[in-house]
């Protein structure tokens, strides 16, 4: 649920980590920067990130926290299709 852990798992082979705790910033400056985030690791707040062994996707979700408003943080519902890697 919390993208903060992505930095901590950088040496583990975890194929996919899903998160959504940041609400895409909820209030952003044109979707480029979120001044207030409910997470510590502000490097990962929306979208797709990769490191040597893992992939993280953070959805902006559809909810809010107080105040119940979104500004340049469009809500989203994501469909992820998993495919088996060929050996």
C-alpha positions as a Markdown table, in Angstrom:
| # | Residue | x | y | z |
|---|---|---|---|---|
| 1 | Unk | 0.0 | 0.0 | 0.0 |
| 2 | Unk | 2.9 | 2.3 | 0.7 |
| 3 | Unk | 5.5 | 3.1 | -2.0 |
| 4 | Unk | 8.1 | 4.0 | 0.7 |
| 5 | Unk | 9.2 | 0.4 | 0.8 |
| 6 | Unk | 10.4 | 0.4 | -2.9 |
| 7 | Unk | 13.8 | 1.8 | -1.9 |
| 8 | Unk | 14.1 | -0.9 | 0.8 |
| 9 | Unk | 13.5 | -3.8 | -1.6 |
| 10 | Unk | 16.0 | -2.7 | -4.2 |
| 11 | Unk | 18.1 | -5.8 | -3.7 |
| 12 | Unk | 15.3 | -8.3 | -3.7 |
| 13 | Unk | 13.8 | -10.0 | -6.8 |
| 14 | Unk | 10.2 | -8.8 | -6.5 |
| 15 | Unk | 8.6 | -8.8 | -10.0 |
| 16 | Unk | 5.9 | -6.3 | -9.3 |
| 17 | Unk | 5.0 | -4.0 | -6.4 |
| 18 | Unk | 1.6 | -2.2 | -6.5 |
| 19 | Unk | 0.9 | 0.9 | -4.4 |
| 20 | Unk | -1.7 | 3.7 | -4.2 |
| 21 | Unk | -1.2 | 5.4 | -0.9 |
| 22 | Unk | -0.2 | 8.8 | -2.3 |
| 23 | Unk | -3.4 | 9.6 | -4.3 |
| 24 | Unk | -1.2 | 11.0 | -7.0 |
| 25 | Unk | -0.4 | 13.9 | -4.7 |
| 26 | Unk | -4.1 | 14.8 | -4.7 |
| 27 | Unk | -3.1 | 18.5 | -5.0 |
| 28 | Unk | -0.3 | 19.1 | -7.5 |
| 29 | Unk | 1.2 | 21.8 | -9.5 |
| 30 | Unk | 0.1 | 20.8 | -13.0 |
| 31 | Unk | 0.7 | 17.1 | -12.2 |
| 32 | Unk | 4.5 | 17.7 | -12.1 |
| 33 | Unk | 5.1 | 18.2 | -8.4 |
| 34 | Unk | 3.1 | 17.3 | -5.3 |
| 35 | Unk | 3.9 | 19.6 | -2.3 |
| 36 | Unk | 2.1 | 17.5 | 0.3 |
| 37 | Unk | 2.2 | 13.7 | 0.2 |
| 38 | Unk | 1.1 | 11.1 | 2.9 |
| 39 | Unk | 4.4 | 9.2 | 2.3 |
| 40 | Unk | 8.0 | 9.7 | 3.4 |
| 41 | Unk | 9.7 | 8.7 | 0.1 |
| 42 | Unk | 8.5 | 11.5 | -2.1 |
| 43 | Unk | 10.5 | 10.3 | -5.1 |
| 44 | Unk | 7.8 | 7.7 | -5.8 |
| 45 | Unk | 4.3 | 9.2 | -5.8 |
| 46 | Unk | 2.6 | 8.2 | -9.1 |
| 47 | Unk | 3.3 | 6.1 | -12.2 |
| 48 | Unk | 5.8 | 3.4 | -13.1 |
| 49 | Unk | 9.2 | 3.0 | -11.6 |
| 50 | Unk | 11.9 | 0.3 | -12.1 |
| 51 | Unk | 15.1 | -0.7 | -10.4 |
| 52 | Unk | 17.5 | -3.6 | -11.1 |
| 53 | Unk | 15.2 | -6.3 | -9.9 |
| 54 | Unk | 11.7 | -4.8 | -9.4 |
| 55 | Unk | 8.9 | -2.8 | -10.9 |
| 56 | Unk | 6.6 | -0.5 | -8.9 |
| 57 | Unk | 3.3 | 1.0 | -10.2 |
| 58 | Unk | 1.6 | 3.6 | -8.1 |
| 59 | Unk | -2.0 | 4.4 | -9.1 |
| 60 | Unk | -3.5 | 7.7 | -8.2 |
| 61 | Unk | -6.7 | 5.8 | -7.3 |
| 62 | Unk | -10.1 | 7.3 | -7.0 |
| 63 | Unk | -10.2 | 8.5 | -3.4 |
| 64 | Unk | -9.1 | 11.5 | -1.4 |
| 65 | Unk | -8.1 | 12.4 | 2.1 |
| 66 | Unk | -9.0 | 15.5 | 3.9 |
| 67 | Unk | -9.7 | 17.9 | 2.3 |
| 68 | Unk | -11.8 | 15.9 | -0.2 |
| 69 | Unk | -10.5 | 17.7 | -3.3 |
| 70 | Unk | -8.1 | 16.9 | -6.3 |
| 71 | Unk | -6.2 | 19.5 | -8.2 |
| 72 | Unk | -4.3 | 18.3 | -11.3 |
| 73 | Unk | -4.3 | 14.8 | -9.8 |
| 74 | Unk | -6.7 | 12.9 | -12.0 |
| 75 | Unk | -8.3 | 9.8 | -10.5 |
| 76 | Unk | -7.6 | 6.5 | -12.2 |
| 77 | Unk | -8.6 | 2.9 | -12.2 |
| 78 | Unk | -5.8 | 0.7 | -13.6 |
| 79 | Unk | -6.1 | -2.7 | -15.3 |
| 80 | Unk | -2.9 | -4.8 | -15.1 |
| 81 | Unk | -2.6 | -7.8 | -17.3 |
| 82 | Unk | -0.1 | -10.3 | -16.1 |
| 83 | Unk | 1.8 | -12.5 | -18.6 |
| 84 | Unk | 4.1 | -15.4 | -18.0 |
| 85 | Unk | 7.7 | -14.8 | -19.0 |
| 86 | Unk | 9.1 | -17.3 | -21.5 |
| 87 | Unk | 11.8 | -19.4 | -20.0 |
